[in-house]
Amino acid sequence: MTLGFDTFAPWDTKGFIPSYFGVGYFVVIFVAWKLWHKTRYIPSIEADIWTGKAKIDDECLIWESEEAKEREKERRESMGVWKRVWERMW
């Protein structure tokens, strides 16, 4: 979003539109979603971020266990060289 600063001085409409199109597009899509699904905006002070956290934490413990790490290591060792390189990139 900040890559379009050079379009302000001197003003460049051809550069401004592609640089800042995403901002207006986001606002339009956000409002359309809210109206279509009839949901209300929830201020961050009211957002419930704790419900369900214990379940997610339990799942993370499963993935972070030594057994899971060993399974992942075995899975990667069974791959070919190029597939391992591809996996490491992501």
C-alpha positions as CSV (number, residue, x, y, z in Angstrom):
1,M,0.0,0.0,0.0
2,T,2.8,2.4,0.6
3,L,4.5,1.8,-2.7
4,G,2.4,4.5,-4.3
5,F,3.9,7.5,-2.5
6,D,5.7,8.6,-5.6
7,T,2.4,9.2,-7.3
8,F,1.6,12.2,-5.1
9,A,4.4,14.6,-6.1
10,P,4.2,15.2,-8.9
11,W,0.6,13.9,-9.2
12,D,0.4,10.8,-11.5
13,T,-3.1,9.4,-12.0
14,K,-1.8,6.5,-14.0
15,G,0.3,5.4,-11.1
16,F,-2.2,6.3,-8.3
17,I,-5.0,4.0,-9.6
18,P,-3.0,0.8,-9.7
19,S,-1.1,1.6,-6.5
20,Y,-4.2,2.4,-4.3
21,F,-7.0,0.4,-6.1
22,G,-6.8,-2.3,-3.4
23,V,-7.7,0.1,-0.6
24,G,-11.0,1.0,-2.2
25,Y,-11.6,-2.5,-3.4
26,F,-11.2,-3.8,0.2
27,V,-13.7,-1.3,1.6
28,V,-16.3,-2.1,-1.1
29,I,-15.9,-5.9,-0.6
30,F,-16.0,-5.5,3.2
31,V,-19.2,-3.5,3.2
32,A,-20.8,-5.8,0.7
33,W,-20.0,-8.8,2.8
34,K,-21.4,-7.2,5.9
35,L,-24.6,-6.2,4.1
36,W,-25.0,-9.5,2.3
37,H,-24.5,-11.7,5.4
38,K,-26.2,-9.2,7.7
39,T,-23.4,-9.3,10.3
40,R,-22.4,-6.5,12.5
41,Y,-19.0,-5.0,13.0
42,I,-17.5,-6.1,16.3
43,P,-15.1,-3.7,17.9
44,S,-11.8,-5.3,19.0
45,I,-12.5,-4.6,22.6
46,E,-15.6,-6.8,22.4
47,A,-14.1,-9.6,20.3
48,D,-14.0,-13.0,22.0
49,I,-10.5,-14.5,21.3
50,W,-10.5,-17.0,24.2
51,T,-13.4,-19.3,23.3
52,G,-12.0,-22.5,21.8
53,K,-8.4,-21.6,22.6
54,A,-7.9,-24.6,24.8
55,K,-8.9,-26.9,21.9
56,I,-6.5,-25.3,19.6
57,D,-3.7,-25.4,22.2
58,D,-4.3,-29.2,22.7
59,E,-4.1,-29.7,18.9
60,C,-0.8,-27.7,18.8
61,L,0.6,-29.9,21.5
62,I,-0.1,-32.9,19.3
63,W,1.8,-31.4,16.4
64,E,4.7,-30.2,18.5
65,S,5.2,-33.5,20.3
66,E,8.4,-35.5,19.7
67,E,6.4,-38.3,18.1
68,A,5.0,-35.9,15.5
69,K,8.4,-34.4,14.8
70,E,9.9,-38.0,14.4
71,R,7.0,-38.9,11.9
72,E,7.7,-35.7,9.9
73,K,11.4,-36.5,9.8
74,E,10.7,-40.0,8.5
75,R,8.3,-38.6,5.9
76,R,10.9,-36.2,4.6
77,E,13.6,-38.8,4.5
78,S,11.4,-41.0,2.3
79,M,11.1,-38.2,-0.3
80,G,13.3,-37.6,-3.2
81,V,15.9,-34.8,-3.2
82,W,13.8,-32.3,-5.2
83,K,10.6,-32.9,-3.3
84,R,12.6,-32.3,0.0
85,V,13.9,-29.0,-1.5
86,W,10.3,-28.1,-2.5
87,E,9.1,-28.9,1.0
88,R,11.8,-26.7,2.6
89,M,10.8,-23.7,0.5
90,W,7.4,-23.7,2.1
